[in-house]
Amino acid sequence: MKPKHDQMDFSHEQQELIIKALREFMTDELDTDLGRFEITDLFEFISENLGVLYYNKGLLDAQAVLSNRIDTVMEAISELEKTSPLDR
């Protein structure tokens, strides 16, 4: 089943790692202790509202890499082209 386009699809383990990292950031950098529910809400907000921006950026980056590779292959194919005496 395909996830909604605006929601990131993380495994349970990935979610736990992200939630742990968010909790540590909030505590260490912002001196704010949030409980499990608040951190989970923050994670869901970020996933639903910002995740699509990172996802789309990743797609654009992948598209650029693929485009460069295709250009390289097309140039290599062009270099293999031979001329015929009839082309003159």
C-alpha distance (Angstrom), angle and dihedral (degrees) to the residues before:
residue distance angle dihedral
M1 . . .
K2 3.79 . .
P3 3.83 116.6 .
K4 3.78 119.6 -122.9
H5 3.79 109.8 -86.1
D6 3.80 91.8 -115.9
Q7 3.79 97.0 49.4
M8 3.78 125.5 75.1
D9 3.79 116.1 -133.1
F10 3.81 108.7 -136.8
S11 3.78 127.2 169.0
H12 3.80 117.7 -116.7
E13 3.81 89.7 -104.6
Q14 3.81 91.9 51.5
Q15 3.79 91.0 48.6
E16 3.79 90.8 51.8
L17 3.82 91.6 50.5
I18 3.80 92.1 48.8
I19 3.80 92.8 46.6
K20 3.81 90.3 49.3
A21 3.82 91.0 49.9
L22 3.81 91.4 48.5
R23 3.79 91.7 49.5
E24 3.82 91.2 50.0
F25 3.80 91.6 47.6
M26 3.79 92.9 49.5
T27 3.80 91.2 48.7
D28 3.81 99.4 41.2
E29 3.80 101.8 35.9
L30 3.79 104.0 27.1
D31 3.80 99.9 28.1
T32 3.81 88.8 -129.2
D33 3.77 123.1 134.3
L34 3.78 112.3 -154.5
G35 3.77 125.8 -175.1
R36 3.78 126.5 -125.6
F37 3.82 94.3 -90.5
E38 3.80 94.3 48.4
I39 3.80 93.3 47.7
T40 3.81 90.4 47.3
D41 3.81 89.9 50.5
L42 3.81 89.9 50.2
F43 3.81 90.6 49.8
E44 3.82 91.5 49.8
F45 3.81 91.6 47.9
I46 3.79 91.9 51.4
S47 3.82 92.4 45.0
E48 3.80 94.8 48.3
N49 3.79 99.0 40.0
L50 3.78 106.7 28.5
G51 3.79 103.8 21.8
V52 3.79 93.5 79.4
L53 3.81 90.1 57.4
Y54 3.80 91.7 56.0
Y55 3.80 90.8 42.9
N56 3.80 92.8 52.8
K57 3.81 91.4 46.1
G58 3.80 88.9 53.5
L59 3.80 90.4 51.0
L60 3.80 91.5 50.7
D61 3.80 91.1 49.1
A62 3.81 91.2 49.5
Q63 3.80 90.5 47.5
A64 3.82 90.9 52.6
V65 3.81 92.1 50.2
L66 3.80 91.6 48.1
S67 3.80 91.9 47.3
N68 3.82 90.9 53.0
R69 3.79 91.1 49.3
I70 3.81 91.7 49.2
D71 3.82 89.8 50.6
T72 3.81 89.5 52.4
V73 3.81 91.8 50.1
M74 3.81 92.0 47.3
E75 3.81 90.4 51.6
A76 3.81 90.8 49.7
I77 3.80 90.7 50.5
S78 3.82 91.1 49.2
E79 3.80 90.0 52.4
L80 3.82 89.2 57.0
E81 3.78 91.7 56.6
K82 3.80 113.5 113.9
T83 3.75 130.1 -156.6
S84 3.73 123.9 -125.8
P85 3.79 125.0 -142.6
L86 3.80 84.9 -119.8
D87 3.84 91.2 61.3
R88 3.82 91.5 71.7
